[in-house]
Amino acid sequence: MNEHFGIRVEDILKIPIFKKCRVVGGVDGLNRIITNVNVMEVPDILPWIRPGDFIFTTAYAIKDDVEAQKILIPQLAKRGASGLAIKSQRYIETIPRYMIEAANNLSFPLIELPVEVNFSELISSILTQIVNRQASFLEHSVKVHQQFTDLILNGGQLDQIAEALTELIDAYVCLEDLINFRRVIYPPELPGHIMSLFEKNYTDIQDFYRQEINIEGTKLESVILPIIVEGQQYGWVQAIAIDRDFSLFELTTLERVCSIVALDILRQQNVTQVENRYKGEFLNQLLSSPEHNEKVFIERSKTFGWDISKNNATLIFEVLPGHEKKLKIKQQDIKSQAAILLKNYCDRNKLRYFLVNNDEGIILFLESDLVFANNNIIHQLKALLNYWHVTIGIGNGYSGIKGIKKSFREAKLALEVGKYLFGSGQVIYYRDLGVYSLLLKNTDIAELKDFVQEMLGPLEIYDLNKKGELLKTLKTFLETNCNVKETAEKLYMHYNTVLYRVNKIKELIGVDFNNPDQVLNLQVAMRLLEVLERFNKTT
C-alpha cells in the first residue's frame, strides 16, 4: 500500500499554481501516484529515476536530440515514473507530436507548463501536499494503533476488535484465528453473499490482496490481509465494502489491526497453555489423592467450572494423524488443535466440563447425563475431529474422588482394550467390553500370549503345516456348547468331518470337553486370541 502515500497526478492539477498548466497527453494515466519530484536538466537522468517520480524539465538537455526526445517517455514509463511536465517556449517551441503520441499510447501524463511558472514553487507545492498527506496518514495510523492497543490492554477480545474495526471503516469484517480456531464476523447479521465470501479459505494468501466483485449488479470490494508471525500464517483480516472503494486511511487501519489481532491470537494461545498446565496439575493431584480430601477437591474443582460431587463420565481421546491436510494450519501438534476444537465446542454449547491435554491423551469430563442420555453429543464431538484418526474411550459416570478415579480407569481401559477388540477409530464404552474388561484389566500382554500359546499353540501349528481349520472348528464347536451336529450345520460340513476334527483337537491339546473348567479355559483362550490378533495388526 506504499504507493498510496503520495498524491495523484490529477490532484496536483487542482493546486492553484498549476491552474495554467495543460495536459497534452496520457490523460488515461492521471491516476498515477506521485511520491517524489525530480528535475531533468541532463540527458543521462534515467539511471536516477525512481518509481513514483514526477519529472520537471525545460528539455534543454535534449532540445537538439530527436531520438532522445522519442525514447524519453517510454523509458520514464518503464522505470515507473508518474508523469512528465515540460516548460515549452524556452528551448523547444512546442512539445513534439511524437512525444504526445507516446504519452497517449502508454497512458503516461504529459503536461505543458507555461513559461512564466517557477519550478521551485511547483515542486514545493507538490512536496507540501505529499508531506501533509503522509503526516495525516501517520497521525491516523498512530491513533488507530493506540485505540486498538488500549482495547487489548483493557482485556478486549476478538469480537470487540471486530466491532471497533467495523465502526472505523464502515464495512463488513471477518477476523480469522487459525491457531485457536476462532472466527469473528461483524456485524453478526449479514447477507448470504457476504457470508459466502467470509467462509472461503485464504491460507494461500501471503500478502495484501484486493479484489473487486460484482454480485447481481452490486459492486463489492474485498480486502484480505494475512496475519503473519515468524513466517507462519496465523490467520487473516478481511473487510468488504459495498458500492465503494476503501480509502487510504481505511486500508491503513486494516493493516494496523493485523498486528493487534496477532497479539490477541498469541495471548489466547498462551492463556490456553497456562490453563491446561494448571488443570493437568489439578487432575494429577485428584487422581493420586486419598478420598478423605474430597471436600477440598470439590471446592477446587469449582474454580475450573467443574463439580466432581456430581456424576461425571470420563472421555479419553486418542488423536492420530489422518486427514489433517484438510486443516488450515500446521503450527501446532494435532493434539493441541483437537483439544482447542473440543474446548470451543463445550464453551459454545455451554456445557459443564473439564478438559486436559496430557500424555494420556485428551481427557474430557462431562456430566453423565450428557454422555449416556444423548448420543448426539458423542457423535458431534467425534465429527468435530474428522481431520484426524480418533478413538474415544468412555468410562461410566460416577461422583466424588473415588468415582472420578474409577471412571478415568474405565475410560483408559476402554480405549486401550477397545481399539484391539473393535479396531481404532471407534467410540468405545467401558460397559461394552463385557468379559474382556476382566480378562485384560490387570494382566500383562506377554502373559496373555503365553496362556494362549499353551492352550492353542498345537492347533495353530497344525493348521499352519496342514492348511487345516481346527481353530475355526473349535470356535464354532464352543459356540454351539460342544454339539457336533450343530457345528456341522453351521460350518456346512459332514457330521463325520467335524467329529474327526474334534477328536484331532482332543489329541493335540489333551482337552476333555466334558470337563467344564477345561472348556472354560479354551473359551477364554479363543477370545484372547481374537484380541491379540487385533493387537498384532495395530502394532
N, C-alpha and C positions, 0 to 999 in steps of 0.2 A: 504493500500500500504506500510505499515511499513516494511514488510519483504524484500522489495527491497532496504532497506538502507544498507544491508550487502553485502557479496560477495559470489559468488557460489563456491562450493567445487572444481569444475573443474578449476576455475580460480586460486585458490591458488596453484594448481599443476604446474602452469606456472611460479610461482615465482622461481627464481634461486635456493634458498636454499632448495626447495622441489624437485630438479631435480632427486635425487637418491631415492625418496620415490616411493612406488609401490602400486597401487590399487589392492587389492587381493579379494575384494568382493563388491557387491552393486553398480556395475557400472551404473545401470539404475537410481541411485539416485544422480548422480554427480551434478545435477542441484539444489540440496538443498542449502538453503541460510544460510550462517554463519553470525550471528550478534554479537557473543561473543565467547570467548575462555575460557575453564576450564581445570584443571589438576586433574586427578583422582589418588590419592595415598592412599586412604582409601576405605574400602569396602562399606561404607554406604553413598556414594556420591549422590545416586539417588534423595533424597529429595531436593537437592540443584541444580538440573539440570533445566535450563530454556529453552523454545523453542528457537531454533537457536544456542544453544551452540555446539561448536566443542570441542571434548574431546581428550586430550593427556594423555597417560598413559604408564607406564612400565609393568603394570599388576602385580606389586609386591603384591598388596593387595589381589589379587585373584589367585595367582600363584598355590596354592595347593588346590583350591576350584573349582572343575569341575562344580558343579551345578551353582555357581556364574558366572562362565565363560559362561555357556549355556544361562542364563537368562539376561546377561548384555545387549546385543544388542537389544533384544525385548523390554526391559524396557527403554532403551535410546530412541528407536524409538517411543515408546508410549508417552514419555514426550516431543517429538518434537525436540530432538537433531538433529543436521545436519550431524554428522559423528563421527567416532572414529579412532584415529591414535595410533597404538601400536608399541612401540620400543621393537623389539624382540632381542633374543640372549643375554639378560641380566638375566631376571628372568623366562622367558619362551623361549624355544629354537626357536620354530616356532608358528605361530598363528594356533590354533586348527581348524581342518576341520569343526567341528560343528559350530564354530563362523562364518566361511566363508559362510557356507550354510545359516545360519540365516540372514546374511547381504544380500545375494543374494535374499532370499525369501522376504525380507522387503524393497528391493531397498535402503539399508542403507549403505552409503560409509564406507568401512573398508580399512584403509591404513596402510601398514607396513613401519615403519621408520628404516633407517639404524642406527646401534648402535652408530656411531660417531656424529650424529647430536645433537645440543643443543636445549632443549625445549625453553629456553628463546628467542633464535634467531628465532625459528619457530613462537612462539607466537607473538613476536614483529613484524615480517613481516606481519602476518595476520592483527593484530590490526592497523598497519600503513595503510594497504590497506582500511580497514573499515573507519578509521578516515578521510583519504583523500577523500574517496568516499562521506562520509557524509558532509565534508567541501565543496566539489564541489557541492553537492546537495543543501546545504544551500545557497551558493553563487548564484547558479542559481535561487533558489526559491526567494531570496530577489530581484534579478534583475528583474524577471518576475513580482513580486508583484509591484515593483516600476514603471515598464513600464506601467502596466495597471492602477495603481493608478493615474499616471500623465495623462493618457488618459482621465480618468473620471474627474479629476480636471480641465482639459482644455476643458470640455464640450463635450467629446466624447460620442457618442450614441451607442446603442446596435449593430448596423450594423458595426461600426468601431471596436468594441471589437471583433466581429466575424472575421472581415478581419485580424486584428492583430494576433488573435489566429491561424488562418489558415496558415499564413506565418511562425509562430513559429514551428508548429508541422507538417506542410505539410500534411494536412488531410482535409476531408470534415467536416464541422462544422455546428451544429444547436444549437441555443440558444433559449430556450423556456421560455417565461414570462407568467405565468398563471394569474398573478394579473392584468396586463394591456393588456392582450390578444395580445401579440406581439410574433412573431416567426421570427427569422432571420436565414437564411441559406446562407452559404458562401462556395465556390463561388455560385453565383445565378444560373448559368447554370451547371447542373449536371445530370448524368444518371438516368433513371427512377427507377432502382432498389435501388439506393441510396436514392432517394426521398421517396420511399415507406417505407424505414426504418425510415426516419425522421418524417413521418406522423403518426407513431404509438404513442399510449398514454402510457406514462411511469409514471403515477401518483402513481402507486402501489410500485414503487422502492424507498426504503428509505435509500439505501446505495450504495456505489460504485458497479457498475455492468459491467461485462466484458464478451463478448461472441464472439465466432468465428463462422462465417457464410460462407457457400460455395454456391455461386450462379453461375451456369453454368461454373464450373471449376475455378472460381476466388475466392480466399480466401479474406475475409473481416474480419477485427477485429473492433467490435463496443464497444465503452466505453460510459457508461452513468453515470453521477454524479448528484444526486438530489441537488437542491438548497433549503436548509432548514433554515427557520428563525423562531425562537421561537417555534420549534416543528412542524411548518406547512411547507408544501412543496409549494414553490413559483415558481418552475419551474425546469428546468434541463439543463445541458450542455451535448451534445452528439457529439462524434467525431468518424469518420470511416476512417480507414487506409486500403489501398489495397495492398495485397500480402506482408504484413509485420506485425510485432507486434509493439505496441507502446513501446518506451523506457521509462526508469525510469524518465528521465527529462521531456519527453512529458506528462507522467501521472501526474507528479508534476505540470506542467504548467496548465493542465486541472483542477487540484484540486484548485490551486490558483485563477484561473479565476472564479470559482464558487462564491467566496466571492465578487469579483468585480461585477459580474452580479447581485448578491443580492443587492449591493449598488445601482446599476443603476435601479433596479426594485423599490426599496424604494424611490429613488429620483423621478422617474416618477410618482409614486403614490402620493407623496407629491405635485408635480407640478400640477397634475390634481385636487387635492383637493383645493389648493390655487386658481387656475384658476377658478374653479367652484364657489368658495366663492365670488370672485370679480365680476364674471358675474352675480351671483344671486343678489348682491347688486345693480349692474347697472340696471338689469331688474326691480327690485322693485322701483327704483327711476324713471325709464322710465314710468312705468305703473301708477305712482302716480303724475307725473309731469304735469303742465299746458302746453298747446300747444305752448305758446309763447317762450318756451325754446327749440324749435325744432332744431335750428341751432347748439346749444351747444351739444345736444344729437346726432345729425347726425355725428358730428366730433368725439365724444366719442365712438360711435358705430364702427367707422372705425378702432379704436385701437384694436378692437376684430376681425377685418376682416369681419365686418358686415356693411351693408349700409342700414339704415332704410329709406333713401329717395327713395329707390326702392320698388317695390311691393313685400311684404313678406307675406307668409302664415304661420299660427301657427299650429304645430302638438303637441298634448299633449298625452304622452304615459302613460297608467296605466299598471304597470307590477306587476303581482301577481304570487305566487308560482304555478308551473305547473309541467314541466318535468325536473326540474333543476338537478335531479340526473344524467342526462346525462352529466352535466357540470363537468369540471375537478376539480374545487376547490370550497371551501365554505368559504373562508376567508372574503369575502366582502358581504354586503347585495345585494340582487338581483337587486335593482335599480342602484346601483353603477356599477355593472357588465354590466347591459344593457346600461347604459349611455356611458361606455367606448367602447362598441361594436359599438354604433351609431356614436360616435366621430371618431373612427378608419375608419368606412365606409365613412364618409363625407371627411375625410382627404385623404383617398386612392383614392377617385373619384374626388378630387379637387373641392368640392362644396363650395360655399359661404354660410356659415351657422352660426347660433348662438345657442348654446346648454347650458341649465341649468338643473341641477338636484336638485329639491327642494320639499317642502311639497305638491305642486300641482301635482307633477309627474315629468316626464322627458319632458321638454319643448324644442322643436326644431323649429327654424325659418328657413325656406328655401325660396328661390326666387319662386314666384308664378308659373312661367312657368314650373319649375321642378316638382311642385306638381300636377298641373292640366293638363299639356300637356303631361305628361309622367307617366302613372300609374305604369309603371315598377319600378320606384324608391320606391313608397309606398309599393309595394309587396315585393321588396328586403329588405326594412327596417323591415317589419314585419317578413319575413322569417329569418332574421338575429337573431331575438329574440325568435326563436322557442323552446328555452329551457323552456320558461315560458308562462303563460296565459296573452296575451297582447291585450288591447283595445286601439284604437287610435282615438282621436277626432281631426278633421281638420277644421280650420276656413278658410274663404275666404281670398283672397290676397288683401292687401291694402298697402299704403305707408305712411310715416310720423308717428309722435307720435300718432295722433288720429287713424290712420289706424291700427297701431300695437295693440293699446288697443282694438279696435273693433275686430280684428282677434283673439286676445287672448280670449276675452269673448265668441266669437263664438265657438272656439275650445273647451273651457271649457264646454259650454252648449251642444255641440255635444257629448262630452264624457259622461257627466252626464245623459243627456236625452236619447242619442242613445243607451246606454247599456240596458236601461229599455225597449226601443222600439224594438230593434233588437237583444238584447242579448249581453253579454260580449264576448270578443274575436274577435270583428269585427273592420273594418276600417269604421268610420262614419264621413261623410262630413256634415257640418252645413247645406249646401244647400239642403241636402236630408231629413232634419227634417220636412220641409213643415210647416203646421199649428201647429205642436207640438212645434215648437220653440216659437211661440207666446203664446200658452197655458201655457207653463211651464217656461217661461223666468223669471218672477219676482214673482212667486206665491209659497207660502209655501205648501209642500206636504200635511200637515194636512188639509189646507183649501180646497185643491182639493178633498181629501177624503170626506169631509163634503158635498161638492157640488154633488159629485157622489151619495152619500148616500141619499141626499134629492131628487134627480131626479129618481134614480133607486132602492133605498132601498126596497120598497114594492115588486118589481118584483123579486129581489134576495131572499127575504123571501118566496115568493110564490113558486118559483122554488125549493127551498131547502125543504120546507114542503110537496109539492105536487109532487116532482120529475118532475116538468114541464119544459118547454122550452120557456118561454115567452121572456127572454133576447135574445135567439138565433133568435126567430121570429122577435123581434123588430129590431135587427141588419139588417136582410135581408130586412125587410119592409122599413127601412130608406134608404137602398142602392138602392131600386127599386123606390124611390120617392113616397113612400106610396101607391104602387099599389098592391092590394090584389092578383090579378090574377098572376102577375109576381112572387110575393113572393111564392105563392103556387107551381108554376112550379119549382122555384129554390130549394125549400125545399122538392119537391116530395110529396106534401100534397094535400088533397082535399081542394077545394076553401072554403067550409063551415068551415073546421077546422081552417084555417088561419083567417077567418072572426071572428070566436068565440074568438080566441086568441087576435086579435086586440081589440075587444070590452072589453075583460078582462083587457087588458093593460090600456085602457081608464078609466075603472072603478077603477083600483088600484092606478093610479098616476094622474088621472084627467087631462089628456092631450087632447088637441084639435088638431088633425092632420091637420086641415085646417088653423091653426094659424102658420105662418112662424117662428115667434120668439120662440114659444114653440118647434117646430120641430128642430130648430137650437140648442136650449138648450139640447135636447135629443141627437142630433148628437155629440155635444161636450162631453156630459157625457159618451156616449158609447166609444168614442175614449180615453177619460181619463181612463175609466175602464180598457181598454187593457193595457195602460201604467202602471197603478197601480198594476195590476195583475203581470206584469213582475217585477215591483219593489219589490213586496212581495216575489217573488221567489228568488231574489238575495240578500235579506237582512235577 
